[in-house]
Amino acid sequence: MNKYIHKEEPPIKEVSERRREIILAGHGKGNLTNSEIIKYLSDDAPELREVALNAVLQLDLDAEENIFHALSDENQNVRRRALELVVKLPSSQKQIDQTLLLLKDPSSFVVEMACWVIGEIGDTYRDTAQLVDEIHTVVSEHEDSLCREAAVACLGSLGHSDGLPAILAALEDKPNVRRRATLALAPFEGPEVDEALKRKLEDRDLQTRQAAEDLLS
């Protein structure tokens, strides 16, 4: 995943202190009670809602319900953190269903994470072909190349044959997407894949060429 640089103003001192208290509470330290931690999930400060999610997971305070609820938070940072924590919940149909909804999130920051989550837990879903179809839409239509890159990586992780056409098409995208698409060909084989990798040996992007060379060796 690409590193995210926080663009908002740093938290004020009071929020920073409360954030530290919640982190300590998540490790069983400090003076906060479980009910106080839960209340922070609806705090006005998104920084506190975000860190409270970690605490409820660590302490198992209705973690599944609270994390799924946070997927619809108004703040993109909170939604992304909730998504990141979804992979730590027990496998269930709801994991995938809720994550799929966020492939259409207005924040590229969130969509990128949703793709990663599906790549991590998609093999638990009853219909991998449906997942591939949803991810294919991100690969072919999303305006942010980072989301297209994450979606291509997801298709590589899923390794489903229905995802191969989208990966091959992404080999003609921007350099970061081409690199990821080349690596995503690793689970696939056949003349079509070999031919695509050979073409990428002549790609303008050095890392794409190196990835193709590694897969062909």
C-alpha positions as CSV (number, residue, x, y, z in Angstrom):
1,M,0.0,0.0,0.0
2,N,1.1,3.5,-0.7
3,K,2.1,5.7,2.3
4,Y,-0.6,8.2,3.2
5,I,0.6,11.7,4.3
6,H,-1.8,13.4,6.7
7,K,-2.8,16.7,5.2
8,E,-5.0,18.1,8.0
9,E,-3.8,20.3,10.9
10,P,-2.2,18.4,13.7
11,P,-4.5,17.6,16.6
12,I,-4.6,20.1,19.4
13,K,-2.9,19.2,22.7
14,E,-6.1,18.1,24.4
15,V,-6.9,15.7,21.6
16,S,-3.4,14.4,21.6
17,E,-3.5,13.7,25.3
18,R,-6.8,11.9,25.0
19,R,-5.5,9.9,22.0
20,R,-2.6,8.7,24.2
21,E,-5.1,7.7,26.9
22,I,-7.1,5.6,24.5
23,I,-3.9,3.9,23.1
24,L,-2.9,3.0,26.6
25,A,-6.3,1.7,27.4
26,G,-6.2,-0.6,24.4
27,H,-3.1,-2.2,25.9
28,G,-4.8,-2.6,29.3
29,K,-3.1,0.4,30.8
30,G,-4.3,3.8,32.1
31,N,-7.6,4.8,33.7
32,L,-10.2,4.6,31.0
33,T,-13.1,2.2,31.5
34,N,-14.5,0.1,28.7
35,S,-17.6,2.3,28.5
36,E,-15.5,5.4,28.2
37,I,-13.5,3.8,25.3
38,I,-16.8,3.0,23.5
39,K,-18.0,6.6,23.9
40,Y,-14.9,7.8,22.0
41,L,-16.2,6.0,19.0
42,S,-18.7,8.9,18.6
43,D,-16.3,11.7,19.6
44,D,-16.3,14.9,17.6
45,A,-12.6,14.4,16.9
46,P,-12.0,11.8,14.1
47,E,-8.5,11.1,15.5
48,L,-10.1,9.8,18.6
49,R,-12.7,7.8,16.8
50,E,-10.0,6.2,14.7
51,V,-7.8,5.2,17.6
52,A,-10.8,4.0,19.7
53,L,-11.4,1.4,16.9
54,N,-8.1,-0.1,17.6
55,A,-8.9,-0.2,21.3
56,V,-12.3,-1.9,20.9
57,L,-10.6,-4.6,18.8
58,Q,-7.8,-5.2,21.2
59,L,-10.2,-5.4,24.1
60,D,-12.9,-7.2,22.1
61,L,-15.6,-4.6,23.0
62,D,-18.3,-5.6,20.5
63,A,-15.5,-5.2,18.0
64,E,-17.3,-6.6,15.0
65,E,-20.4,-4.4,15.4
66,N,-18.3,-1.2,16.2
67,I,-15.9,-1.7,13.3
68,F,-18.7,-2.4,10.7
69,H,-20.5,0.7,12.0
70,A,-17.4,2.8,11.5
71,L,-17.3,1.9,7.8
72,S,-19.9,4.5,7.3
73,D,-18.2,7.2,9.3
74,E,-18.2,10.7,7.8
75,N,-14.4,10.9,8.0
76,Q,-12.3,9.1,5.4
77,N,-9.5,8.3,7.9
78,V,-11.9,6.6,10.2
79,R,-13.5,4.6,7.4
80,R,-10.0,3.5,6.1
81,R,-8.9,2.5,9.6
82,A,-12.2,0.5,10.1
83,L,-11.5,-1.2,6.7
84,E,-7.9,-2.0,7.8
85,L,-9.3,-3.7,10.9
86,V,-11.9,-5.7,9.1
87,V,-9.3,-8.3,8.1
88,K,-8.8,-9.0,11.8
89,L,-12.4,-10.0,12.4
90,P,-13.7,-13.6,12.2
91,S,-14.4,-14.6,8.6
92,S,-17.9,-13.9,7.6
93,Q,-20.0,-13.0,4.6
94,K,-20.6,-9.6,6.1
95,Q,-16.8,-8.8,5.9
96,I,-16.9,-9.0,2.1
97,D,-20.3,-7.5,1.6
98,Q,-19.4,-4.4,3.7
99,T,-16.0,-4.0,2.0
100,L,-17.5,-4.2,-1.5
101,L,-19.7,-1.2,-0.7
102,L,-16.6,0.9,-0.1
103,L,-15.2,0.2,-3.6
104,K,-17.6,3.1,-4.6
105,D,-16.4,5.4,-1.7
106,P,-15.9,9.0,-2.8
107,S,-12.4,8.9,-1.2
108,S,-9.6,7.2,-3.2
109,F,-7.9,6.8,0.1
110,V,-10.7,4.4,1.2
111,V,-11.1,2.6,-2.2
112,E,-7.4,1.8,-2.2
113,M,-7.8,0.1,1.2
114,A,-10.9,-1.7,0.2
115,C,-9.1,-3.3,-2.7
116,W,-6.3,-4.4,-0.4
117,V,-8.8,-5.9,2.1
118,I,-10.6,-7.9,-0.7
119,G,-7.3,-9.2,-1.8
120,E,-6.6,-10.4,1.7
121,I,-9.9,-12.1,2.6
122,G,-11.5,-12.6,-0.8
123,D,-10.8,-16.3,-0.8
124,T,-13.4,-16.7,2.0
125,Y,-16.2,-15.4,-0.3
126,R,-18.7,-17.8,-1.8
127,D,-18.4,-16.3,-5.3
128,T,-14.9,-15.2,-6.3
129,A,-16.1,-14.4,-9.9
130,Q,-18.4,-11.8,-8.5
131,L,-15.6,-10.2,-6.5
132,V,-13.5,-10.1,-9.7
133,D,-16.3,-8.4,-11.5
134,E,-16.5,-5.7,-8.9
135,I,-12.7,-5.1,-8.8
136,H,-12.6,-5.1,-12.6
137,T,-14.8,-1.9,-12.5
138,V,-12.2,-0.2,-10.4
139,V,-9.4,-1.2,-12.7
140,S,-11.1,0.0,-15.8
141,E,-13.0,3.0,-14.6
142,H,-11.5,4.6,-11.5
143,E,-9.9,8.0,-12.2
144,D,-7.2,7.6,-9.6
145,S,-4.3,5.5,-10.7
146,L,-3.5,4.5,-7.1
147,C,-6.9,2.9,-6.9
148,R,-6.4,1.2,-10.3
149,E,-3.0,-0.1,-9.0
150,A,-4.5,-1.4,-5.8
151,A,-7.3,-3.1,-7.8
152,V,-4.9,-4.8,-10.1
153,A,-2.9,-6.1,-7.1
154,C,-6.2,-7.4,-5.7
155,L,-6.9,-9.4,-8.9
156,G,-3.4,-10.8,-8.7
157,S,-4.0,-11.9,-5.1
158,L,-7.3,-13.5,-6.0
159,G,-5.7,-15.3,-8.9
160,H,-9.1,-16.0,-10.6
161,S,-9.0,-16.6,-14.3
162,D,-11.8,-14.0,-14.9
163,G,-9.4,-11.3,-13.6
164,L,-6.8,-12.0,-16.3
165,P,-8.3,-9.8,-19.0
166,A,-8.4,-6.7,-16.7
167,I,-4.8,-7.3,-15.7
168,L,-3.6,-7.6,-19.3
169,A,-5.5,-4.4,-20.1
170,A,-3.8,-2.6,-17.2
171,L,-0.4,-3.3,-18.7
172,E,-1.0,-0.3,-20.9
173,D,-1.9,2.1,-18.1
174,K,0.3,4.5,-16.2
175,P,3.7,3.3,-15.0
176,N,2.7,2.5,-11.4
177,V,-0.3,0.5,-12.7
178,R,1.8,-1.3,-15.4
179,R,4.3,-2.3,-12.7
180,R,1.6,-3.7,-10.5
181,A,-0.2,-5.4,-13.4
182,T,3.1,-7.1,-14.4
183,L,3.5,-8.5,-10.9
184,A,-0.2,-9.5,-10.8
185,L,0.5,-11.9,-13.7
186,A,2.5,-14.2,-11.3
187,P,-0.4,-16.6,-10.5
188,F,-1.3,-17.0,-14.2
189,E,0.2,-19.0,-17.0
190,G,-0.2,-19.7,-20.7
191,P,0.9,-18.3,-24.0
192,E,-1.1,-15.1,-23.5
193,V,0.7,-14.4,-20.3
194,D,4.1,-15.2,-21.6
195,E,3.6,-12.9,-24.6
196,A,2.5,-10.1,-22.4
197,L,5.5,-10.5,-20.1
198,K,7.8,-10.5,-23.1
199,R,6.3,-7.2,-24.3
200,K,6.9,-5.7,-20.9
201,L,10.6,-6.4,-21.3
202,E,10.6,-3.4,-23.6
203,D,8.5,-1.2,-21.3
204,R,9.6,2.4,-20.8
205,D,9.5,1.9,-17.0
206,L,12.6,0.2,-15.6
207,Q,10.7,-1.4,-12.7
208,T,8.1,-2.9,-15.0
209,R,10.9,-4.3,-17.2
210,Q,12.6,-5.8,-14.1
211,A,9.3,-7.4,-12.9
212,A,8.7,-9.0,-16.3
213,E,12.3,-10.3,-16.4
214,D,11.9,-11.8,-12.9
215,L,8.7,-13.6,-13.8
216,L,10.1,-15.0,-17.1
217,S,13.3,-16.3,-15.5
